Amino acid sequence: MLRVRTMLLAPEADGGSSGVVARYQHPGYLDVSGASGTAQYELLGFGVTQLDDSPSAQTTSKRYVNQKSATQSIGSYEWTAPLEFDLIRSEKAIEYIAKIGEEELTGAAAETNYVIAYLEKPVSQKQNTYEAKQRRVAIQVEEFSDNDGELQGSGNLLAVSDWVKGEFNTQTKTFTPASEASGD
């Protein structure tokens, strides 16, 4: 006799019941302040048609004399976030990215901080605040192309540093590292 096991999932806030996290629940925020010293995070949202999260695990392997097969492990990551956007100058994050490509900025001038917030993971007793992580990224603009008369851009956010865990307030657009958040 074949038995079928079913799993009941709690409905999500938007009425869905799949249990799968939706893309909009992981918004990305880019610091567009330049070198001003005070972070000014802007949502990579309207106008952005692709923003993926690619950890790109790098493996190492070694075969010992008593083994037929190699032993493999994860040695590091080469994180990137492939990005495509419509060139909408009124969107501050897109304008910031476009300036880097148009002016062919390099080094520190092409770097900023990037935050991913996890909207399905609210921080207890803190309104509009969610678990998040932040890292320094280099903005690689690869191309501005014509899409039926409209300009689109593409490129990647490239990891410059490791992730810093913390929390992000979506109303004030403030990232607080976990080491500082736990002191509340």
N, C-alpha and C positions, 0 to 999 in steps of 0.2 A: 504494500500500500504506500503510495506517495503522499507525504505530508508537506503541506505548504505553510511556511511560517511568514506571517505578515508583521510588519512593524508599524506602529502608530506614531506619527510625528505630530508634534504640537504645531498648530497653525502659526504662521509668522504674522507680524504686525500688519503687513499689507494684504493679508487674507490668503497668501500662498500656503501650501502645506508640504512642499517638496523637501524642506529641510536643507536644501542646497543654498549656500551663501550666494547672493546676487552681486554682480560687479559693482553696483552703486554703493554697496555696503563697505567698500574699501576705497574711499576717496583718497586721492593723492593731493598734497599741498606743496607748493614750491615757494621758497623764500625769495621774494623779488626785491629785497631791500638793497642788494648790491653790497657795498662795503660800509653801509651806514652804521652798523653796530647793533641796531634793533631789528630783530626779525619781523618781516611783514609777509605772512603766509597768504597765498592766494590759491584757490581751488583750481586744479587742472580738471575742468569739467566742461562747460559749454564750449563747443568748438573742437574739443579733443575727441577724435574718432577711434583712437586706439591708445591704450596705456596698459601694457602687460607687466608682469612681474616674473622675471626669468632668473632664478637662482643660479643656474648653470653649474651644477656640482662638478668639480674636477676630481678625478679619481687617481689613485696611485695603486700600483700592484707590485707584488714581489712573489717569486716562486722559490720555495725552499726545496732542498734536495729530496726530501721525503714526500713531496707532493707532485701529482701529475698536473694539477691546475694551480694557477696563481691565486694568491690571497689578495683581495681587493678591498680598498677602503676609500672614504671620502677624505681628500687632503685639503681642499680649499673650495672656495666659490668665486666665480667671476660674474657677479650679479649685473644684469642690465635690465632696463625697462624700455622696450621698443615703444616708440611714440609717433603718432600721426595726428595732425591737426589742421583745421581750416585756418587760414591766416586772418584772424579777427582781432584787429588792433585794440579794440576796446576791452578785450579780455587781458588783464594784467599779466597773468602767467604766460599766455601765448606771446604777448608783446615782448616779454623778458627773454623768452627762448628765441624768438625771431631776431632780436637785436644781436644775440650772440652769433647767430649764423650770418646775418647780413654784414656785421662788422668784423667777422672772422676772428672773434676773440679767442685767446688761448690762455693756458695756465689757470691761475687763480681767478682771472676775469671771466672764465667760462665755468666756474664752479659755484655751487650754492647748496643749501640744505633742502632736503626732501623728506616729507612725512607721509606715512600711510596710517590712516586711522581705521580702526575696526569697529564699525557701527553696530555690529552684532555683539560687541563686548563692552557694554557700558560700565563705567567706574561707579561703584556703589556710593550712594549719597552725594554725588557730584553731578549736577544737572549739565547737560550738553557735553559731557566729558567721557572719552572712550579710551580703551587701551590703544596704544599707538607705538610706532617705532620711527626713528629719524636717522638719516645718514647724510653725509656729505656726498654730493654727486657732481660729476662733470657733465655738461650738456653738450652732446655731440649732434650737431645739426648736419644731416647728410644731404638734404635736397629740398628745394622749393620747386614744386611742379605745377603744371597747368592741369586742372581737372575741369574740363568743359568750360573754360573761361575763368574759373576761380582758382586762386592760389592755395595750395596745400603744402604743408611742410612735413618732413619726417626726420627721424633721428633716434637717438637713444639717450637715456640717462645712464651714466656709468658710475659704478661704485668707486668712491675715493676712500671711504672709511668703512668701518664695521657699523652695524646697526646699534643704536642706543635705544633701549626699551624705555617706555614712559607712558604718558597720557596726553591726549590732545583735546582741547576745548574747541568745539566747532563754532561756537558763537564768538568767542574772543580771538580765535585762531592762534592759540598759544600752546606750544609744546612744553611739557615739563618732564625732565628725565626722571626715571623711577627713583633714583637716589634722593631727589629733592621732593618728589610727590609723597614718599612714605613719611616724610617729616611733618606732614599736616596734622 
